[in-house]
Amino acid sequence: MNNVTQQLVNQLLQLPAGERISVARQLFINVDNEFDKDSELDWEREIRKRLSELDSNKVSCVPWNVVKEKIELKYHAPN
């Protein structure tokens, strides 16, 4: 982080909590919009990859009830 950015962050940290939240929300929305441009293509690629792995028997599915039981046993979660 350069000096100008660090100074800006330091100033923002002095704002009341509500204003910091508002600034953070605006920054997040702005950044999120930039990163979402390719997300649909990325998801499509991931789905195709997973389907290919399933079709080639490289991976197999595990039923939800089996996964849930393993999680509950591992973390002693109540039913």
Secondary structure, DSSP 4 states (H G I P E B T S, - for coil): --HHHHHHHHHHHTS-HHHHHHHHHHHHHHHHHHHGGGHHHHHHHHHHHHHHHHHTTSS----HHHHHHHHHHHHT---
